[in-house]
Amino acid sequence: MLIGLLILTFSGCKEETETPNPLSGNEQISMKFDGKYAAQDSGSSVIYYNQYLSINSFGITGFRDNFLQYSFEFNGMYDGTLNVNLINELSLTFIEIDYTNVRFTNFTPTDGHFIITEFDSINNSVSGEFEMTLENDEHTRKIEIKEGKLQDLPFAELFCQPNWPVFTHDSTSIYNKWGIVGIRDEDGNMDYPPCDSSPFITITPQSKNEDSENFQGSDSSNGFIGKASIDEENQTITVGELVSTLAFANIWNVDYSRKFMEILNDATVHYQFSDTELIISKENSEMELVFVPVE
C-alpha cells in the first residue's frame, strides 16, 4: 500500500513537459503563440519611408488547426531609436482568418512590448522582439504571444527609375505624350517615382471649343485632366486647376504625387524641350520635372 501511495504521489507531482520547439531559429518571423511555436510561411512586406515603418506578415501558421491562419501589421512613425518599447507608438494588429466560417477577427495588444533591436538603413533591414497579450474587439478572447522575433527583415524598394521604352517623336513639339523620369533638385539629384507607378502628361493644342481639355496625365496614384495655355515664344505653360480622380493611395505615392502636382497645378511654369527630353520648372522652386517622350 505504501509503495503504491508513493507511486501515485510521485505521478501527481510530475510537471507537464514543455512544448518542443520545432523551429530552426533562422525564421525571419517567429513566436510562441498561445503556448505553441509558430512562424511566418507566406512572406512579409517591410517598408520604411520618411520615418514611417510598416511591417506586414501575410501568414503565421503552425498552431491550432489547418483552418486558421494569422497575419499581423505593425505600422507607425519610427525615428530609428533602438531598444525602446514601441507598443503604444505603432498600430499593432493581429488578424485571425477562419477559413471554415469565412471570418476575420482583429486582435490588438493590451500590454507587452515591441522593440526594434537592429535597424540597418544602409543594407535596409530591421530586427526586433515582441511579447504581448492581445484581445479581440469584443474583449471576449485573448491571445498570448511570447518569444516573438523579427530577424533581418529586408526593406522593400519603394522608388525606381521608370523603364520607359526608347522613343523619338516624329517632330520636335511640346504637343506630345511625356513620361516622367523623376523630380530633379538643384544639385542634380533625381527623385524617382514609386516603383508601381509611371507618371506622365499629354499636352495637345488648344481647341476652339472652350470646354475641351488639352492637358492631362497621371501622377503616381491618380489621373488628372484640365486646361493649359501654351506660350511657345516664351516657353511657358499656364496650367489651370486640374481635376483629379482622387483614388486611394498609400502614403509614399501620396507624398510623391504632392511634389509632382505642386509644380504643375494652377501655375505658370517654364519648359525646355527637345526630341528626347522635356523639362518643366516653376519659378522660386528648387525642383524640376524631367520627362522623356513616350508613345
N, C-alpha and C positions, 0 to 999 in steps of 0.2 A: 504493500500500500504506500509506504513512504517513498519507495523508488518511483512508483507511478506518479505520485503527487509532485515530486521534484521535476519529473519529465514534463508534466503539464505546466508547472510554474515556469520552467525554462522556456517552453514553447510560447507561453503567453507573453513573455518579455522580449521575444525576438523582434528586432527592429525591421521595418519594411525596407526592402532593398531599393537603392536609388535607381531611377530610370536610367538605363545605359545611354550614353551619348553616341549616336551613330554618325555624327558629323566629323568631317576631316579636320576642321579648324581653318581651312582655306576658303570657306564660303565668303562671298562679298557681303552678304546679309544673313545673319543667323540669330537665333534667340531660343530661350526656353519659354514656351507658350503654354500656360496652364499646366505646367509640370512636364510637358513633352517637348523634346527638341525639334526645331523646325528651321528650314532655310528657304531662301528665295529660289525658285526654279523657273521663273518666266521672264527674267530680265528686269532692268530698272532704268530710270532716267534721272540724271542729276544735272541740274542747271545752276550756274552761278553768274549773275549778271547785275551790275550796278548795286552790289551788296544785297541782292535778292537770291536766297538759297531755296532751291526746290529739289526734294528727294522723293521720288515716286517709285515704289516697287509694285510690280504687276502680278505677283503670285507668291504667296508664302504658304507652303504645304508641308506635310509630314506629321500631322496630328489629327485627332478625331476620326473622320472618315473621308472617303473619297468624294463625298458630295458637298463638302465645304472647302472653300478657299478664301484666303485673306490677302488684301493688298493694303498698303499704307501710304500716307502722304505727309511729309514734313515740309512746310512752306513758311517763309518769313524772311525778315531782314536780318542779315548777319554780316558783321564787320571784320571777321577773321580772328576774333579773340578765341583762344583755346581754353579748355577745361573750365568752362562756365556753364552752369545749368540753364539751358535754353527752353525748358519745358513750358514756361509761361510766355516766351518770346515768339515761338514758332506755332503755327497752326498744325496740330498733330491729330491725325485721324486714321484709325484702322477700319477697314470696310470688310465685313463678312459677306461672302457671296454663297448663298444656299441654292445649289443647283436643283435640289429636289423640289423646293417650293418656289423657285424663281424669286428670291427675296434678297434684298440688300439691307444690311444693318450697319449703322455707323457707331463707332466707339471712340470716345475722347477721354484723355487722361484726367484723373482726379488728383493724382500725386505721382511722385517719382522724379527721374532726371533724364535729360537728353543732353549729352556733352560731345562737342567736337574735340577730338584729341589730336588730329593732324589735319592741316589744311594747306595743301600744296598748290599755290596759284601759278607756279611755273610749269609743273608737269600735269596740272589740272586733275587733282584727285583729292578726296576727302575721306577721313576715317572718324569713327566715333563710337560711343557706347550709350546704352539706354536701358533703364528699368522703370516700369510704371504699372499702375493699376488703371484700367480703363473701364468706363461704364457706357451702356447704350443710352440713347436719348431719353428713354422712359425710366432709367435708373432701376431696371429690373434684372439686369445681367452684368456681371463683371468679368474682366479678363486680366490675368496676372502675367506680366512679361518680366522675365529675368534674363540676365546674361546676354542682353541684346548687343550686337556688334555690327558696325559698318566697317568694311576693310577695303581701302584703296578704291573707292568708287570713282570712276572717271567722269569728269565733266563732259557734257555734250558740246560739240562745236555749234555755236549759235549763228555766226556770221560767215558768209562765204562770198568769194568773188564770183559774180554771175558768169555762167558759161554760155554767153550769147554766141550763136553761130556767126562766123565772119561774113559780113555782108557790106557791099558798097552800093549806095544809092545810084540810080541811073543819072541823076542830076544833083548838082550841089544846091540844095534848097532846104530851108528851115521846115518846109511843109512835108513832113515825113513822120515815121514812127521811130522813136528813140528809146532804147533800153538802158537803164542806169548801170553804170559801173560802180559808182559809190559817191559818197559825200566827202569832198576833199577839203582839208583845212589849209591855213596859210603856210604851214610848213611842208605841205605836200603829202601829209598822211591821209590815207584813204579809209573811210568808214564804210565797210561793205554792208549790204542789206542782210536781213535774216536769211538763213540757208533755204528756207521753204518759200521764198518769195522772189519775184522778178519785177520790181517797179519799172514802169515805162510811161511815156507820154506820146500822144499822137496830136500833131498840130496840122490843121488844114486851113486853107484861105477862108476869110470871112465871106459869108453869103449875103445876098440881098435880103434874104429872109431874116429879120431881126431876131426871131425866136430860135434860130438854128445855133447849135453848139459847134465850136471849132477847136476846142481844147479839151482833151480827155485823156484818161490813162488809169493807172493803178499805183497806189503807194504799196507798202509792204503787207497790207492786210485788206484794203478797201479799194473799190473802183471809184472814180470821180469823173465829173463832166461839168463843163462850163464854157464861158466865152473869154476870148482873149483878143486884144488889138495888137497887131504886129507892125512895128515901125522898122522897116528894113533899112532905111537910111541911117538911123541912129542905133540900129541893132538893139531894140528894146521890145519887151513883151509886157503889155499891161493886162494882167490877169484879173478877171472879175471873181466874184465869190464862186467857189467850186462846190458842187453838190456831191456829197459822199454817200456811199451805200451804208456806212456805219455798221458793218458786220462785226461780230465778236472776234477779238484777237487777244493773244497773250501779251504779257507786259513788255517783252522786248520788241515785238512787232509794233506795238503802240508807240513805244519810245522812238523807234526809227521813223515811223510814219509822221510823228510830230515834227521831227527835224526836217524831213523831206518836204512836208506841206508848209512849214514856216517860211521857206524860201519862195514857194510858188504862189501860195494862196493870197488873193486880194492885194496884189502889189505890182509895181513896175520893176521888172528885172532886166538885166543886161545879158546878152548872149553873144557867143562866138561859135562859129561852126565851120566845118569842112565836110568833105565826103566821108570822113572816118570818125568825126567826133563833134559833139555839141557840149558847150559849157554854159551853164546858167548861173549867174551870180546876182546877189542882192546888195544894194548899197548899205554900207555900215555893217556888213556881215563878214565874218571870217571864214564862212563856209561857201562852197560852190558845188553844184551838181554836175557830175560828169556822165555823159551819155555816149553810146555808140549807136550807129544806125542798125535797125533791125527790120525784118520784113513782116 
